[in-house]
Amino acid sequence: MSKWRHAEGLRMTFDLSPERINFIKVSLRHPLQFSMFCLRGIDYLFAALYRKTARYIKKRNLLNKPMPFSITDKTTPSEQMEHDYKLVLNRLPGMFFSAQPYRDYNNIKLASETIEVANSINWSCRFRDQEDSFALNRFGWLLDAMLNNPSAVLAERALHWMQDWIDVMGSNKTNLAWESYSVAERLSNWPFLLRIIECLIPIPETVITKFEKTLICHINYLLDHLELSGTSINNHILNDARGLYIGAVAIGDLTACNKAKKIFYEWTEKLIGPDGMLNEHSSHYQFLICQRYEQVLFVASHLEDSDFCKFIDVWVERMRQARDFWGVRTSDGQWNYPLIGDISPDFTPQWLSSNPTGGWSTLKKWLDIPCSVPSDRDNKRLIVFDDSFIRYDTGVVTIFWHIETENSTLSNNHSHYDLGSFVLFYKGKQVFTDNGLRSYLKTDSFGKSALAHSTITIDGLGAYCQDRWINQLKGYRQQQAQFRKSQSDNQLEITIKTNGFARLTTPTTWERTFIVNDNDLTIVDNIKSIKGKHIKASFQLAPQIEGIARDNEIAILFDHNQIMSLKVNNFDQSQFSVIKGNTDTQQGWHSKEYGTRLSGTTVAHQYLSDGTKTTKYEIRWQNE
């Protein structure tokens, strides 16, 4: 039995973060509340002591238990699919592309690291970031390489690497390479890789047999290790189903194929909203889940799995609309996207984008499938998705908000502590940005914090408690937010109010209002407390955007030309600081894909409140 543990697991740490210092102060002031806190949280404390883990404990196959619904009439596979356990590649869609001359392929780009290519790869290598170990064994990098250079020489090397993995790792099921998500990734990637390779070089029958046995082993393993455990079920179970379906179709396993469809039928509407938005609060993960379902749709359509195909097609159309919600057209006709929430290590935002140069767009061309692209937005158009994402287009400006109405620390999703933050595009270029998350390593966790977003902190704390260990305890008070919006012909107004700061030693309320007109965005912060507080309002600027403090404003520049201005009532230049990303700062960094970061700029406004304080910021631009 596999007994790997998540690297961060539930190990208790005793770092005295601002959140924990605040908790200690509140506990000393309110001992009765602290006692109730401990009593109600004792169940979790026992779990922590025994190191119960969240992600990689072996999961029992819940599909062997009776399903809570009947879907017999939906799981009849196509007559084209034989129950033969033979690897037949033409069960997958055909590829149409022209072979290219070989270009040197010397490096493998993983999630965050790049390693040198050799004939023999150290598949069991443990990297500093385990996402690199996962990426190496998932073969997304090889799919990307083949899409960039479909040559006979690279096809030979690809076939060699895949067989080498089988020889070295095929029976090493205690290795991290056999965690469920990675197994599903290989089941999804390998059949498509083999489909590409067979167009370039002949694949010997002995090699086909080798992959056949390996895919059957993968399917059986995944069926016994599906990621269905407790309340932590997320998009991983849908990826498990994708791997099962594609792998089962490739080798003609009707039983596994039907179980994959059962997962899709049950879990799609539980994990994806009726409007097609994944319930995990990340724009990049929306692109990823859309790609997953599109890939399943292509296989189901080719197989003429008609009933299932209709079901997936409906959801793909919804997911595409939710994905295209994020598209902003640039001046050169390309599409730009805000990266709100986590950035997936699986494929880069560019690879998944609707731009013609994207890897997924290339594969769809090879499959002779039209690429869908976002449509240009109407002026003054307000769009709301999943009741938590808002987009507003006015003139040359597009603004996005992510409003999470309760602290989701306990949820297994990819959101950040960004309540009250916003992302603003000017003429298709991102000016005020979400800084993204460099990696899932604890050392990079700052990217999730309120200080990494265009919002406020009070006494060093964000609107929601960012310490997941404290939040696990049921005795901790709920942290929620409410928002309302109103729109007229010339103006949009959004107001967010939260009780999240009630956890401070002297309870505090914060209300932020956004007022959008044709040429300006006004942000009004109302803070009420019985005692003065230290306030820090941060504004995150994208790379290549500069912020310069002048007499009565912060000038926002691109390519040395002013494009906007940021003003505040009772402007005091001494209260402002412009922070550039460097080795000595946490603020001022931006990640546009997993594992990388670029130097950006944070404009910070710091002041002491007098107990009750109203601060007004005005961002102005020219509507040319």
N, C-alpha and C positions, 0 to 999 in steps of 0.2 A: 504493500500500500504506500502511495506517495504521501510524504509528510512535509513537503516544502512549506515554508512560511513566508508571508509577506515581509519584505526587508524592514519596513517601519513597524509592522504589526501593531500591537497595543502596548508597546513598552512605555512605561511611565517615565517621563522626564521631569526634572524639577527646576528647569530654567525659570528664573523669576522674570517673566515677560511682563509688560505693562498690564496685560489682562489678568495675570495671576496675582500681581501686586494689588490690583483693584479688588479682586475677589477676597484676598486676605483682609484688606481694610474693611470691606463690607461685612465679612464674617466677624471681625472683632467688634464692630459697632452693633451688630444684630446677632447675638449668640443664639437666640431661639431659631431664627431663620437658618443659621448655619447647622444647627442640630437636625432640623427637618431636611435640610439639603443632604446631609450625610445619610440619614435613614432612608430617604427615598432613592438615593443613589447607590445603596449598598450592593444591589444586584450587579451593577456594573463594576464596582470595585472588586468583587470576587472574580468576575470575568477577567479583569485586567491582571489580577494576581496569577491566575492560571493561564494567562496568555492565550486567550481565545483569539483567533485571527479572523480576518475579514475576507481575504481574497483567494488564497491559494490552498485552503484545506480541501481535501478530496470531497467532491460533491456526489451524492447518490443520485442515480437516475430516477427522477420523480415521474418520468413518463411511464415507468413500469406500473405506477399506481393508477387507479381508475381516473380518467379525465372528468372534470366537472361539467362536461357538456358533450354533445354528440356531434361529430363532424364526419360521420361515415360517408355521407353523400358527397363530401368535398374532397376526398382523398383518393379518388380513382385516377391512377396515373395514365399517361398516354399509351396507346397501343404500340407506339414506336419503341417504348422502353421495355426491354426484356429482363426478366429476373434471372440473370445468368452469371453474375459476379465476374464479368470479363471487362477489361478496360477497353472501351470503344470510344475513341476520341471524337468521331463524327457525331456522337450524341450531343456534343457541344457546338455552338455556332462556328461557322467557318470564318477564316481570316482572309482578307484581301489587301495585300500590301506588296511593295516591291523590295526585293533584297537590296542591301546596300554594301558597299565595300567596308571591310572591317576597319574600325578605328580602335586604337589602343584603349584597353579598359584596364586601368592600373589600380583603381581605388574603389572601395565599396563604401558608399555613404549610408551609414546606419541612422539611428534616431538622432544622435548628437555627435557621434564620433565618425571619423573616416579612417578605414584601415586599408593597408596595402593588399592588393590581390596577389595570391599565389595559387599554384596548382592545387595545393592542399591547404584547406582552411581549418583553423582551430575552432571547431563548432562549439566546443564546451568552454570557450574563453569567457571569463567573468569580467565584465567591464564595471567601471565605477558606477555607471547608471545601468540598472538592469534592463531598461528599455532598449539599450543597445544589444544586449544579449538576446532579448526577444526578437528584435528586428533582424539580427543575423540569421536566426532560425525560422523566420517567417517567410523569407524570400520575396518580400515586396521590392527590395532593392534589385533583385534579378529581373523581375517583371519590368521595372523602370528601365533597366539597362537594355533589355531586348526591345522595348518600345523606342528607345533612342537610337539603337544601332542593330536593326534586324539583319545580321550577317551570318553566313555559314560558320565562320570561325568562332564567333561568340556563341552560336548555338551549340557547337561542339563543347566549348568550355562550360556552358550552362548545364548541358546534359551530364558532363563529368562531375560538376559540383553537386548536383542533385543526387547522383548515385553515390558519391562520396559521403554525403550526409546520411543516406540510408545505411551504408556500411558502418559508419562510425556511431551514429546516434539512434539508429532504428530500434535498437533493443535497450537503450539506456533511458528507461522511462522514469528514472528518479531525477533526471536532469531538468533544469528550468525550461528547456526546449519543449517539454511535454506538458506544460500547463495548457489548460483547455483552449484559451484564446489563440495560442500559437498553433495548436493542432488544427483548429478551424481555419486559420490563415493558410496553412500549407494545403489543406483540402480545397481551398478556394483558388490558390495561386498555381499550384502544380498542374492541374488539368489545362489551364489556359496557357501556361508556359509550354507544356508538351504540344499543345495545338499550334503554337507559334513555331516551335522547333521543327515539327514535322513538315512545315512548309519550306524549311531551309535545308534540312538534311534528313536522310532516312533514319528512322529509329529501329534498331534491331528488335526482333520479336522477343529475344531473351530480356532486353531492357524493358519492354512493355510488360512482360510477366513480372519483372522485379517491382515495377511501380504498381502493378495490379495488387500484389500481395501487400505492399506498403500502404496503399490507400484503404484496403480492407481493414488492416490493422488500425489505421488512424480512425476510421469510422467506428469500429467497435470500441476503441479507447474513449472516443469523445462521447459516445452514447452512455458510457459509464461514468463520465466526468463532466456532465453538463453543468453549466454555471447557474444552477437553480438552488440558491440557499438563502433561507430566511428573508429578511427585508432588504437585502443588498442587491437584489436582481436589477440589472441595468442593461444597456445596449449589448453587453457581452453575450447574453443568451440569444439575441437576434443574430449575432455574428456566428455563434455556434450553429444555429439553424442554417445559415448561408453555407457554411462549410459542409455540413451534413448533406444538404440538398445537392450542391454541385458535385461533391465527391460521390454521392450515391448514384446520381445520374451517370457519371463517367463510368462506373463499374457495374451498373445495373442492379443495385440493391434496393428493391422496392420497399422493404421494411424500414430501412433508414430514411428513404425518401419520404415515406408517409409520416414518420415521426418528425422529420424536419418541418413538414407542412403543418403538423399539429402545433408545433411551437409558434410558427408564424401566425396561425389563426388565433391562438390564445393570447400571445404576448404583444402583438403589434399594437392593438388599441390600448393596451395597458401602459406601454412605454412611449407611445407617440400620440400626440394630441389629435383631435379630429380635423384640425387644420393642417396636419402634416409636420408639425414642429416636434422634434425629439424633446422629451421632457427632462433634458439634462443641462439646459441653460448655457450652451456653447454654440457659437456660430460655426466654428470649424467642425465640430462633431455633427452638425446638421448636414454638412457637405459629405461627411464620411458615411453616415447612415443612408443618405440618398444614393451614394455610389454602391453600397452593399445591396440595396433593394433593386437598383437598376441591373446589376450583374445577375441577380436571381431571375429578374424578368426576362433578360436576354436568353437565359438557358431554358426557362419555362416556355417561352414563345417558340424557340427552335424545336423543342420537344413536343410542341402542341399539347402541353398539359393544360387544357383549355380552362377548366374551372379555377384551378390555382392561378393561372395566368391572369384571369379577370380580376381576382382578388388582389394580386400584387400590383397590377396595372393601376387600379384605383388609388392605392396608397402611394405608388411612385409619382403619380400626377400631383397628389397633395404635397408630397415631400419636395418635389421640384419647385412648386410655388413657394413653399416655405424657404427653400434654399435661395431662390431668386429674390426673395425679400431683401437679402443682404447686398445685392449687386448695385454698384454705383459706377456709371460709365465715366472713364477718364477722357482727357482731351484727345488722346490718340486712338480712341475707339475701343480700348481694352476695358476689362471689368476689374474693379477694385472692391475689396470687402473688408469690413471691420472684423477684428478678431476679438470677440467678446467671450470671456470664459477661457477654459483650458484650450491648449493647442494639442491636437493628437500627434503622437509620435509615429503613427502608422504611415501616413502619406502627408506631404507638405500641402499647405493651402493652395499653392500654385499648381500642384499635380492634380488636385481635385477640382480646380476652378473651371469655369465655362470658357476660358480663353483658349484659342486654337492650339497654343503651345502646351497646354496641360496634358499630362500623361494619360488621364482618363479620357479626355477628348480624343487623343490619338487612337486609343484602343477602340473607341466607339466608331471612329472612321474606318478602322480595319474591319470591324464587324458590319460595316455598311449600315450603321444606325445613325440617323440624324442627331446632331447635338442640339439640345435645347439651351437657349440663352435667355437671360433676363430681358424684359421689355423696358423701354425708357419710361420713367415715371412722370405722371402728370404733375404740373405745378400745384402747390398747396394741397398735396395729397397726404392724408393721414392713414397709416396702416398699422393695425395692431395684430400681433400673432401670439397665440398661447397665453393671452392676458398678461404677458410679462415683457414682451418686446414691442417697442413702439418705433415707428419710422415716420419722419415728416420731411417732405420735399418742398422747398420754397425758393424760387429763383435759382441761384447758382449754389445753393446750400442744401445739404442733406444731413439730418441729425438722427441719431439712434439713441434710444434709452433701453436699459435693462432694469426692470423694476421687480424685485423679488419680494413678495409680500410677507414672507417669514424666513427666519434664519434656516438655511438648508444644510448646515454643517453636518447634520446627522444623515442626510440623504446621500445616496451613492451617486452623485452627479458631478458635473464639471463646472459649476458656477464659481464666481469670485465674490468677494465682499465689496461690491461695486454699487450699493444702493446710493442713489443721488448722483451717480456719474453719468457721463454722456460722451458720445463720439460724434465729431462734426467733420464733414467733408465740404471743401470749397472748390468748386469747378472740378470735381472728381478726385481731388487730392485730399488725403487725410491730414487734418490740421490738429484738432484735439483728438487724442487717440486712447484706446485701451492698450495698455502696455504688454498684454499677453503674459504667458508664463513660460519661462525658459525651459524648465524641466520639472519632473515630479520629485526630484530630490528635495530633501528637507532644507538644504542650503539655499534652494531657489524659491522657497515658499513665500518669500516677500511679495512675489508677483501676484499672489492672490489677495493681498491685504488691501485695506482701504487706502493706505498711503500710496499704493501703486495705481490709483485711479483718480479721476477728476471729481473728488468728493471731499468731505471734511472728516477730521478726527477731533475729538474733544478729550482733553487730558491724555492724548496719545492713543485713544481707543476709537475704533470705527463704530458705525451704527449697529452692527451685529457682533456678538462675541466671536472672536476668531480662534479660540482655543477649543478644539474639538473634545478634549478630555473633560473640560468643565461643562461643555454643552451636553455631554452624554448623560450627566447626572440629572435625573428627572426633577430634582428640587429646584433647578435653576429656572428663574422666571422666563416666560415666553417672550420672544422678541419678534415683533411683527411690524408691518408698515401698511399704510393705506395710501391709495393715490386716486386722484380724480383728474379728469381732463375736460376741457371745453374748447370748442373751435368756432370761430366766426370767419367771415370772408377774408379778413386780413390778419388774423392772429390765432395762435394756438397757445393755450395755457395748461400746464401740467403741474400739479401740486402733490408732493410726497410728504407724508408725515409718519414718523416712527416713534415707538416707545422703547427702542433698543437701548437708548442711553439711560433708561430708568435703572439699569444695573450699576450706575456710578454711585459713589458714596453719598452724593447729594443728587437725587434723581433729576434728570434733565430731559427736555423734549426738544426735538429739532424738526423744523418744517422747511422744505426747500421748494421754491416755485420757479418754474421755467416759463418765460413769456417770449414767444417767437414772433417777430414781425418781419417785414420784407427785408430789412437791412440790419437787424440786430437780434441778439439773444440776451435777455435780461435774466439773471439768476438772483433770487432773493432768499437769503438764509435768515430764518427766525429762530433764535435759540432762547429758551426760557429755563432759568434755574434760580435757586435761592442763593447761589454763591457764584462768584466769578470763576470762569473756566478758561483754560488755555485752548484756543481754537487754531486749527491749521486747515486752510482750504488749499487743496492742490489742483493744479491744472496741468495735465499731461500733454506735451506737444510731441508730434511724430518726428522721427528722424528727418533731417534736412529742414525742419522748421525751427526758427530761432525766436527767442523771446528776449527783448532788450528793455530794461527799465528806463523810462524817460521822465520828464518833469511831472506829468500828471497821468501817465498811462504806461502800460506794458505794450510795446509795439511787437506785433507778430509778423515775422518776415519769412519769405521763401525766396531763395536765390538772391538774397540781399535787397529784395523789394518788399515794402510793407503791404500786406494783404488784409490785415485785421488789426484791431486795437482792443485791449482789455483794460477797462477802467473800473474803479471801485469808489463808492461814495466816501468822502473824507479821505482821499488818496494820501497815503503816507509812504513814501518810497522806502523808508527804513523798515517797514513791516514786510516788504517783499524781498524774496530771494529767487535767483534764477539758478537752478541746479543742473549742471551738466553731468551726464553719466560718465563716471570714471571709477578707478579701483577703490576710491575712498567713499563712494556714495552708494546707497541703495536705490534712491530715487534717480530718475533721469535715464533709465534703461528701457529698451523696447525690444520685444521678440516678435519676429514676423514668421518664424517657424520653430518647431521644437528643437532645442539644443543650441540655439544661436541667440545672440543679443546684439543690438546696435545702440550706440550712444544717442540718446535723445535729450530732451529738456523737460524739466519740471519747474513750473512757476508756482511758488508757494507763498501764500499770504498768511502770516501768523500774527495773532493779536490776543489780548486778554479781554474777555467779556466782563460786563459789570453785573452779571446775573441774568439780565435780559438784554438781548442784542439783536438788532436787525442790520444785516449787511447786504448791500446791493452791488452786483457785478454786471457790467455791460460789455458785451462783445459785439463790435460793429464791423461791417464789411461793405464793399461796394457791389451792388447788384448790376453788373455790366452785362 
